[in-house]
Amino acid sequence: MEKSNFALRLLPSLFKTAQKVADREDCSLNQFINLALAEKLAVLEDDYWRERKKMGAKLPKSDVLNRLAGNEPPQNGDEVKRSLRNKATPSEAIRNRKAPVRRTAAR
């Protein structure tokens, strides 16, 4: 893991409080600051993606498949093979899987 050094200037009161909390959490001040920064960034990133989702919801719905495929009628060979249509999805396969039979050793 690559590490970087950064001179951080803190207010004395903030430094003392952070040191107390780090001691109480049984970690170094460096670990505490890294964790606090990671938590803050996670919240900000979550807000960013939430806003992006809202913006996307306001856009008009488009029919991407029709736009990409054009208006060509289906061609020979476009059909899905019957054997592929009847396959279970991975989650269905897990649900339908039978429990293994446990055999006990004869005494």
Residue pairs with C-beta under 8 A, 6 or more apart in sequence:
8 33
10 18
18 29
18 32
18 33
19 29
21 32
22 28
22 29
22 31
22 32
25 32
27 35
88 96
